[in-house]
């Protein structure tokens, strides 16, 4: 299992469009992927479920931790962290 913390930088946070992009990327990998709000200390949610991500309500400036566990965990983690750090192209 690998994990890394980062901060959501895009102005509108993890709303519908970036959440959709995030879920689509997460589903490309065999590894299980979770994301949690470090600031709130909430339980990790399934990063392959758009409903779970939207329900978590992670806004701009939220510190998150992405964790991946499986055969392609490092590739999944690198790709998802790059998406967040790049502001989902917004």
N, C-alpha and C positions, 0 to 999 in steps of 0.2 A: 504494500500500500504506500502510495506517495500522496503528499498534500502540499499546498502552498497557499499563503494568504496574499491578498491584493485588495485594492480599493476600486469600487465602481466609479469610473470617471465621467461617463457620459451624463449630460445634463438631466435627462429624464429617468435615470436609473434603469433597473431591469424590468421595463414595461413590456408590452406585447411584442413589438418587433424585435428588440434585442433578445428577449426571452426565447422567441421562436428560433432565432439564429443560434442561440446557445444550445437549445435542445436538439436542433438538427445536427449540430457539430458533435454533441455528446453521444448521439445515437450512432455515429459512425464507428464507434469503438465497442469492443466486446466487454471491456472493463465496466464494472459498476461505477457510477459517478454520482457524488453528492456535493451539494453546496450548502453552506450555512452562514448565517449572519453572526459574525464574531462580536459585533457591538451589542446585540441583544442577547447573545448567549443562547440562542434557540437551537433546537435539535436540527441536524442535517436533513435536507430534503433531497429526494430523487431528482437529479439534474436532467433526467430523460423524460420528465413529466412537466409539461408547460403549466398545468394547473397548480402543481405544487410550487413551482417557482413564482408564479404570479401571486399566489396566496401568501408567500413569504414576505412580499412587499419590500424588496430591497431597493432603496432609492440611491440617488447620487451621493457619493461620499461614504457609502456603507462599506465597512471592512468585511470581506467575505473570505471563507476558506473553501477551496475546492479540493476534494479528495477523490482519488481514483484507485481502484483495486482490481487487478486482472492482468491478462497477458500483454496488453498494450497500454498499461497504466501511464507510463512516462510520456508517450506520444499524446495520449488524451489530455493529460495535465498541461503539457506545453501548449497544445492547440487552444484549450479553453482559457488558460491564463492570458495568452496572446490576444484572444477576442476581447476579454474584459479590459486589459491594459490599452488596447487600441480603440476603446470606446465603441465597439461594435460597428465601426465605420461611420458613425454619426458625426 
